[in-house]
């Protein structure tokens, strides 16, 4: 079976390490963005009072 260019690059340890680092960086960026988004959402939500009963609202 002949090796293709993709399988050679995927077996390259440097390429594999860089891909793992890229995935880790993307996950860390997503977690950071999500934490920021939640902090903004909770800050906006803090202190708001519903006026009257809201049917169908989450309990």
Backbone as CSV, one residue per row, in Angstrom:
resi,resn,N_x,N_y,N_z,CA_x,CA_y,CA_z,C_x,C_y,C_z
1,UNK,0.838,-1.174,0.000,0.000,0.000,0.000,0.887,1.242,0.000
2,UNK,0.574,2.176,-0.862,1.378,3.384,-0.968,0.968,4.398,0.094
3,UNK,1.969,5.117,0.558,1.697,6.187,1.520,1.287,7.429,0.761
4,UNK,0.306,8.108,1.291,-0.094,9.369,0.680,0.552,10.508,1.451
5,UNK,0.447,11.676,0.895,1.055,12.840,1.542,0.399,13.124,2.895
6,UNK,-0.909,12.898,3.009,-1.617,13.153,4.259,-1.150,12.222,5.369
7,UNK,-1.012,10.940,5.080,-0.627,10.014,6.145,0.800,10.298,6.620
8,UNK,1.670,10.740,5.722,3.027,11.079,6.134,3.029,12.297,7.054
9,UNK,2.217,13.301,6.743,2.192,14.492,7.582,1.498,14.203,8.911
10,UNK,0.509,13.313,8.910,-0.165,12.970,10.153,0.743,12.160,11.079
11,UNK,1.688,11.430,10.506,2.609,10.647,11.324,3.797,11.477,11.806
12,UNK,3.949,12.653,11.256,5.036,13.541,11.653,4.784,14.023,13.082
13,UNK,5.703,13.753,14.026,5.470,14.138,15.422,5.292,15.647,15.616
14,UNK,6.018,16.442,14.850,5.891,17.902,14.983,4.510,18.368,14.535
15,UNK,4.022,17.819,13.428,2.696,18.160,12.925,1.625,17.753,13.940
16,UNK,1.745,16.554,14.468,0.773,16.052,15.430,0.756,16.928,16.689
17,UNK,1.943,17.316,17.183,2.040,18.167,18.368,1.399,19.528,18.105
18,UNK,1.648,20.082,16.921,1.068,21.385,16.585,-0.461,21.313,16.495
19,UNK,-0.985,20.213,15.986,-2.439,20.051,15.909,-3.049,19.937,17.300
20,UNK,-2.390,19.205,18.201,-2.873,19.108,19.580,-2.836,20.469,20.261
21,UNK,-1.789,21.242,20.019,-1.693,22.584,20.595,-2.779,23.508,20.037
22,UNK,-3.061,23.365,18.756,-4.119,24.158,18.139,-5.472,23.825,18.757
23,UNK,-5.754,22.546,18.915,-7.013,22.122,19.526,-7.101,22.636,20.958
24,UNK,-6.022,22.527,21.710,-5.998,23.001,23.087,-6.225,24.519,23.145
25,UNK,-5.589,25.254,22.246,-5.763,26.708,22.215,-7.199,27.081,21.869
26,UNK,-7.806,26.368,20.935,-9.193,26.647,20.576,-10.136,26.335,21.736
27,UNK,-9.902,25.239,22.441,-10.729,24.900,23.594,-10.575,25.924,24.709
28,UNK,-9.341,26.364,24.952,-9.102,27.373,25.987,-9.769,28.694,25.600
29,UNK,-9.689,29.070,24.335,-10.346,30.283,23.868,-11.858,30.196,24.005
30,UNK,-12.427,29.048,23.686,-13.863,28.852,23.825,-14.273,28.948,25.290
31,UNK,-13.517,28.303,26.178,-13.830,28.342,27.609,-13.729,29.778,28.140
32,UNK,-12.720,30.517,27.711,-12.569,31.901,28.130,-13.709,32.772,27.636
33,UNK,-14.092,32.603,26.393,-15.200,33.375,25.838,-16.502,33.038,26.554
34,UNK,-16.712,31.752,26.824,-17.934,31.327,27.502,-17.989,31.885,28.922
35,UNK,-16.861,31.898,29.625,-16.818,32.460,30.976,-17.135,33.951,30.937
36,UNK,-16.573,34.665,29.964,-16.854,36.095,29.828,-18.340,36.306,29.524
37,UNK,-18.876,35.510,28.616,-20.281,35.635,28.223,-21.196,35.395,29.424
38,UNK,-20.904,34.383,30.222,-21.724,34.093,31.398,-21.618,35.209,32.435
39,UNK,-20.421,35.761,32.603,-20.277,36.852,33.576,-21.083,38.071,33.147
40,UNK,-21.097,38.375,31.860,-21.893,39.496,31.355,-23.382,39.197,31.533
41,UNK,-23.787,37.974,31.246,-25.197,37.602,31.366,-25.659,37.670,32.818
42,UNK,-24.854,37.159,33.740,-25.253,37.194,35.142,-25.243,38.620,35.693
43,UNK,-24.330,39.439,35.209,-24.298,40.834,35.639,-25.564,41.563,35.173
44,UNK,-26.004,41.279,33.963,-27.223,41.902,33.438,-28.454,41.362,34.157
45,UNK,-28.414,40.104,34.543,-29.557,39.462,35.189,-29.683,39.868,36.647
46,UNK,-28.573,40.175,37.287,-28.558,40.493,38.716,-29.417,41.721,39.011
47,UNK,-30.332,41.558,39.926,-31.144,42.680,40.368,-32.406,42.908,39.552
48,UNK,-32.607,42.173,38.489,-33.831,42.354,37.716,-34.970,41.616,38.407
49,UNK,-36.094,42.271,38.495,-37.261,41.694,39.156,-38.371,41.557,38.128
50,UNK,-38.996,40.377,38.101,-40.137,40.177,37.214,-41.365,40.823,37.837
51,UNK,-42.123,41.502,37.022,-43.346,42.134,37.499,-44.510,41.194,37.230
52,UNK,-45.069,40.640,38.277,-46.204,39.730,38.139,-45.773,38.318,37.806
53,UNK,-46.771,37.481,37.531,-46.524,36.078,37.224,-46.281,35.918,35.732
54,UNK,-45.299,35.103,35.396,-44.986,34.835,33.997,-45.286,33.370,33.743
55,UNK,-46.307,33.088,32.961,-46.664,31.697,32.709,-45.675,31.069,31.730
56,UNK,-45.318,29.827,32.000,-44.405,29.109,31.120,-42.941,29.394,31.387
57,UNK,-42.620,30.186,32.389,-41.224,30.500,32.701,-40.583,29.323,33.408
58,UNK,-39.297,29.186,33.278,-38.564,28.125,33.967,-38.617,28.372,35.464
59,UNK,-38.761,27.297,36.203,-38.874,27.442,37.667,-37.586,27.073,38.326
